Amino acid sequence: MPGRIMKYIAVQFGNPHGFGGQISTFIMNCLNMRQYHAVERLLLIEPGNKILDIGFGNGYLIRYLNRNYPSTQLYGIDISEDMLRTALQKSHEAISNGNMHLTIADVVSLPFEDESFERIYTVNTHYFWSDIDKGLQEIRRVMKPDALFLIVGHYKKYLDRLPIAKYNFKKYEIEEIEVLLQKNGLVLERNICVEKYKSYCLTIRKK
């Protein structure tokens, strides 16, 4: 029984849906707060930037950025229709004002034109991508030449200690991610520890 419960929660983390999705995203928001602050600090947002959130969940972080940077254009994708409905309800004013645009999409097939964004970020989603190479290629495609991309995540050793991460997680060492970035036309600029032994933020540019 514990294994079935852990597997269910792991699936919810990768694709939140139903009541379980509401609970799991609330928990994730609580656990990820330091990572969210790292995104704001390291994304180096400038007025007028067009920003993409990959895997917005219930929309907590993208709403936070909208409040603090009202002159930016915020776009978000998620694979969960339930999360889209939740985020749309919570972000009604920003969407009505034309400052936020949310849609269903998969990172392996982004519905945006080439070189669309100055800033892109994703928090704890890359473990669940169906094809990380295609995801990185798509992100590179929609990055402007001087764009900045952040991958925020948990260290593999930390995830290895979590029972939930035995299910549905593809865990990466930083060195593995760097190789994947190089392979797909991207360069790791900085590897920043967000929480010691727990989480990191990678700042990435185009080659």
SVG drawing of the C-alpha trace seen along z (x, -y; Angstrom):
<svg xmlns="http://www.w3.org/2000/svg" viewBox="-12 -48 42 50">
<polyline fill="none" stroke="black" stroke-width="0.4" points="0.0,0.0 2.7,-2.6 4.3,-2.0 1.0,-2.6 0.5,-5.8 4.0,-7.0 3.5,-6.2 0.2,-8.1 1.9,-11.1 4.8,-10.9 2.4,-10.9 0.6,-13.9 3.9,-15.8 4.5,-15.1 1.0,-15.8 -1.2,-17.3 -4.9,-16.5 -8.1,-16.3 -8.2,-16.9 -4.8,-15.1 -3.3,-17.6 -4.6,-20.6 -3.0,-19.1 0.2,-18.2 0.7,-21.7 0.0,-23.3 2.7,-21.2 5.1,-21.9 4.5,-25.7 5.4,-25.4 8.5,-23.2 9.8,-25.2 9.7,-28.7 13.4,-29.2 13.7,-28.0 11.0,-30.5 13.0,-33.3 16.1,-32.1 14.2,-32.3 13.3,-35.9 16.8,-36.9 18.7,-35.1 16.3,-35.6 17.6,-39.2 14.2,-40.5 14.3,-43.7 11.3,-46.0 9.5,-44.6 11.0,-41.1 8.9,-38.3 9.1,-35.4 8.1,-31.8 7.3,-29.5 7.5,-25.8 5.2,-23.9 3.3,-26.6 1.3,-24.2 -1.3,-26.2 0.3,-29.4 1.8,-30.6 5.2,-31.7 4.0,-33.2 1.4,-35.3 4.2,-36.4 6.3,-37.6 3.3,-39.4 2.7,-41.3 6.4,-42.3 7.1,-43.0 3.9,-44.3 5.6,-45.6 6.7,-42.0 4.7,-39.7 4.4,-36.4 3.6,-33.1 3.1,-29.7 2.7,-26.2 1.6,-23.1 0.5,-19.6 -2.3,-19.5 -5.8,-20.7 -6.8,-20.8 -3.8,-23.1 -4.7,-25.3 -8.2,-25.8 -6.9,-26.5 -4.3,-29.0 -6.8,-30.7 -9.2,-31.3 -6.5,-32.6 -4.9,-34.8 -8.1,-36.3 -7.1,-40.0 -3.6,-39.6 -5.0,-37.6 -7.8,-40.1 -5.1,-42.9 -3.1,-41.0 -0.1,-40.6 -0.3,-36.8 -1.0,-34.0 -1.5,-30.4 -2.0,-27.3 -1.8,-23.6 1.4,-22.4 4.3,-20.0 7.9,-21.2 8.8,-18.9 6.5,-20.9 6.3,-24.5 3.6,-26.5 5.7,-29.6 7.7,-31.1 11.5,-31.0 13.4,-33.5 10.3,-34.5 11.6,-34.9 14.3,-36.9 13.8,-34.8 12.7,-31.1 12.6,-29.1 11.4,-25.8 11.2,-24.6 11.3,-20.9 9.8,-19.7 12.7,-18.3 12.5,-15.0 9.2,-14.3 9.9,-15.4 9.2,-12.6 12.3,-13.5 14.8,-15.9 16.7,-16.3 13.6,-17.5 12.7,-19.7 16.0,-21.4 16.0,-21.8 12.6,-23.4 13.7,-25.8 16.8,-26.7 14.6,-27.4 12.3,-29.9 15.2,-31.7 16.3,-35.0 20.1,-35.2 20.9,-36.8 18.2,-35.0 18.6,-33.5 17.2,-30.1 17.0,-28.7 16.7,-25.1 15.9,-24.8 15.8,-21.4 16.9,-19.1 20.3,-17.3 20.2,-13.6 21.6,-12.6 18.7,-14.4 16.1,-12.8 17.6,-9.4 16.7,-9.7 13.1,-10.5 10.8,-7.4 8.5,-9.3 11.3,-9.8 11.6,-6.1 8.5,-6.5 8.1,-8.6 11.3,-10.6 14.2,-10.7 17.0,-12.0 20.1,-13.8 23.5,-14.7 24.5,-18.2 27.3,-16.8 24.7,-14.9 22.6,-18.0 25.6,-19.9 26.3,-17.2 22.7,-17.3 22.9,-21.1 26.1,-21.0 24.6,-18.3 21.6,-20.5 23.3,-23.8 23.2,-25.3 25.9,-26.3 25.8,-26.1 26.8,-29.5 26.5,-29.1 25.7,-26.3 24.3,-27.9 23.4,-26.2 20.0,-27.3 19.8,-25.1 22.9,-23.2 22.7,-19.5 19.2,-20.0 18.5,-22.3 20.3,-24.2 19.7,-26.7 21.5,-26.5 21.8,-29.6 22.0,-28.7 22.6,-30.5 22.7,-29.7 26.0,-28.6"/>
</svg>
